[in-house]
Amino acid sequence: MEPPPGNHTGSHTDNRSDIRDFLVSRRAKLAPERVGLPTGRRRRVPGLRREEVATLAGVSTEWYTRLEKGHISGVSEDVLEAVAQALLLNEDERVYLLDLARAARPARRRSLRRKDVKIPSSVQWMVDSMAMAPAFVRSGRLDIVASNALCRALYSPMFDSDTTGDRGCANFPRYFFLDPGSFDFFVDWEEGARATVAVLRAEAGREPHDRALRELVGELSTLSADFRTMWASHDVRIRHEGVKRLNHPEVGRLEMTFRSLDLPLPQRAVHDLIIYTAEPGTASEDRLKLLASWTAPQTPLTERGSTQETPERAESPAPGQD
């Protein structure tokens, strides 16, 4: 057994409060019966006690107490895996805990403001080619950094919102929490808002040096009580996909399935390609097709005439044959 983690100096992220709050919140949510422990009547706090988690993880209570206070630098991944197993963390939560540990280790300081990654033209071409499916590329901060015409039509309330900010990008967290219109636009607002915060929380664990991300979290925490409450829950989600239901201002109610695909880009950037589809034969498919018809590029008549003869021209006699 390695010694309890202690204080370390060096260039690392002081994320002890995140580590503490995350572990405490997971412990509080874990009912004793889920891990084979008696419930008892003398429990003064919800969930497991520290000594119970320590026993399940195979470490001393003193060691786990220091870990829960945020002293995670220098802890091996094997020990963290044991703690994750003791707390029954899901895969996203396990990855988040490991990300917090990596951020706490002394390392060469990275730039405090990540440069935005330029989306390759080939990615934009691919997104544009999906004429019948809304598609977009989403950054770790949940900016829409590339999109096709149908996506922009589908999310027109968000693209037209004042919450796009100085960067000019539609941003899911800012629209959810700073634009009152989002309550009407998203049928399942609370579910979507919680998922959005959970994805943002996972990104904060993965990229703790991203100043723009910290500024976004600070802005939302200052301006939105709903965001503050959801952020404090320390829920994390790495991938967000499922069913999206929208009240579109032009075509009405839409219910679509969406999938997230990893999109590897340079500079360790984590981006997702999101694609929406509607179930064939449903009213949502008909409404999505209607929206697509409005966004389809129209070829001017003069351009069509430049590639094929008009009937009048085809029947005109050749020079010298009149």
N, C-alpha and C positions, 0 to 999 in steps of 0.2 A: 504494500500500500504506500503510495507516495504521500509526502507530508501535506498538511493543509495549505492551500494557496495563501500567499501573503501579499504585501504591498510590493509593487515593482515600479521602478522609474523607467523613463524612456518615452519615446514618441508613440503613444497609443491613445485609444479613445477611452475617456473616463465614462464608461457606460454602466457603472455599478448600479445606479438606480434602475436602469432598464432590466438588468439581470435580476436584481432583488424583486422588483414588482412582478416580473414575468414568473419567476419560480413560486413566489407567494400566491399569485393568482391561480397557477396550475394546481398547487397543493390544496388550495381552498375549494377547488371544483371537484376534487377526487373523493368520492364517497368511500368510507372504509370498506364497505361490503364488496366494492369492486376489486379490491386487492386481497380479499379473504380475511379482513380484520373485523372484529365485533364492533357494532355501532356504539353500544354503551349509552348511558344516560348522563354522564358527567363531562361530556365534551362541551367546552366553552367556546370553541371556534369551529366553523364549518370545515369539512374536509379532513385531511390527515394532519397529525402533529409532525413537527420536525423530526423527532426521534423515530417515528414510524417510517418516514421517507428514508432516513439514514439507514435503518435496518434493512429495508427493502433493497437499497442500493449497495449494501455491503460496506458502508463507511461509518465512521464514528459520528455521534450527534454533534460534537464540537466541530468536526470537519465540515459537516453539511451546513451547520449554522453559519460558518464563515463563508461558505460558498453562496448561501442564500443572501448574505450581506453584500454580495457583488464581487468578492475576491476570487475571480475566475482565471486570472492570468496564470499560465503555467500548468493548468490542469490538463491532463491527457485526454484525448478523445475517448479512450476506453472508459475512463471514469465518468465522463459526461454521458456516454451511451448508457451506463448503468443507472445514472440519475434519470435520464430520459425514459428508460424502461420502467423504473420505479414509479414515475409519475404518469405512466401510460400516455406519453406524448404521442401525437400522431406524426406522420412523416414531415409535414410542414413545420410543426413545432420543434421537432428534433433538429431539423436543418437550421431553424432560427436560433436555437440555443448554441449550436456549433458556430454560427456566424457571430454571435455575441462574444463567444470565447476568442475567436480569431481577431476580432476588432480590439480586444483588450490586451493582446500581446504586443510587446514592444516591437516596433517595425519602423522602417524608414517612412517618414511622413509623406503622404500623397497630397496632391493638390486639393485644397479645400473647396474648390469650385470645379467640378467636372465639366469639361467642354462637351457641349452637345454633339452627339455623333451624327454625322451627315448620313442620311439614308441613301444607299446606292441607287442610281437611276434604274437599275434592273429590278429592284424591289418595287419601286413606284410603278414600273411597267406591269409587273405581275399583279399588283393590286388593281390597277386600272383595267386589266383584262377581265376581271370578274364582274361582268356587266350586270348579272342577275343576282349577285350576292353582295350585300354591304360588307366591306372589308377595310381594315385599317391596321396600322402598326402603332403599338402602344409602348411608350418608354416606361422605365421603372418608376418615374414620378407620375405615371398615368396621364401623360400628355399624349394626344393623338398627333403623331409626327409625320404620318403619311396616311392617305385615305383615298378611296375612289369616290366617284360622283354620287353613287347610291348611298354610301355611308354618310356623306355630307347632307344629302337630302333627308335621310332617316334621322340623323341627329341635328337637324337644322336648328332646333331651339338652343342646343348647347353651343353650336358653332356661332350662332348669332348673339349669344349671351355676352353681357358685359364682363363676365368672369374669365374671359380668355387672358386677360392681364397683358403685361408689357411684352411677353414672349410671343403673343399672337397665336398660341396653341390652345385648342379646346382641351380642357383638363377636367377629368371626371370628378376628383375630390372637390375642386373649387365650384363646379356646377352643382354637385349634390348639396353642398353645405352653404353656399353663398348666394344661390339664385332660388328664390321662393317658387319659381315656375317648375323646378325639378320635382316638387311634391305631386304635381298633376301629371307631369310627363312620364315618370316612372310609376307604374302600377304598384309594384312591390318596393316602395321607396326605402323602407327601413332595412329590408333584407339586402338590397343593393348597396345601401350606404355602409352597412356593417362589412360587407364583402370588400368594398372599396377601401375602407380603413384598414382592414386586415392585410390586404395586398400592400398598402403603403407601409404598414408596420414591418412586414417582411423585408421590404426594400430598405428601410431604415437600418435593419440589422445587417443587411448585406453590404450597404454602402454608407457607413457611418460618417465618412468624411465629406459627403456631398452637401455642400453649404446650401445650394438651391433647394434641396429636399428639406433640410432643416428649416429654411425660411418658409417653405410651404406649410410645414407642420405647425410652425409658430403662428403664421397668419391664420390658419384655420382654427387653432386652439384659442386664439384671441377673439375671433369673430363668431364662433359657433359653439354654443353649449352642447349641441348634439355631438359634434366632433369630439369635444373634450371628453364626454362620457364614453364614447365608443373607443377612443384612443386609450383611455385608462383601463379598458378591459384586457388589453394586451393579447387580443386574439390575432392570429397570424394566418395568412393564406398565401401560398406561392402561386398557385394557378387558379384563375377564376373562369369558370365556364359552366354552362347549364342552360336555363331557360330565361329569356328576357321578355318582359311584357311592357309595352309602351302605349301611351295615348298620344298618337301622332296628330298634330293640329290639322293636317290636310287629309289624311286617309283613314283616320280613326284608330281603333284598337288593333295592335299587332302583337302576336305571340310567336317568338322565334327561338330556335336553338342556336347557341353560339359555342364555338370551340376555340381554344387558345393553342397556338403552335409556337414553339421556341424559334426565335430568329437570331442565330448567332451573328454578331457584328464585332468589329474590331474594338479595342480598348476595353475589353471585359464588359461591354455594355450589355445589359439584359433587356431585350425587347421581345414583345410577343406580336404575332400576327393573329388577329381576331377575325373570324369569318362568321357571318350570320346566315341562317337559312330558315325558311318557313316550311312547315309540313305540307307535302303535295296534297292538293285537293281541298285545302282549307280556305276559309275567308282571308286568313292572314297572307296566304300565298297570293291570292287575287289582289289584295291591297298592296303587297310588295311589288307585284308586277306593274300595277298602276303607277306606283312611285318610280319604278325603273323606266317606264315609258316616258315619264316627264323629264328624266335626266339623260335619256339617250341622245347622243349627238345627232343633229339634223344636217344632212348633206345638202347644200344649196343646189338648186336646179342647174345653175351655170356650171357647177363642178361636175355634175352628172353628165351634162352635155359635152364636156371637154373630153370624155373618155369613150363616148359612143355617139353615133350620128343621130340627129333628130329625124323623124319621118320625112319632114320637108326636105332636109338636106340629102337624104338617101335617094329621093326621087328626082333630084335636080339633074339635068343632063350634063354630061361632061363637056368641057370647053370644045368648041368646034363641032358639036354634034346636034346643035339646035336647028 
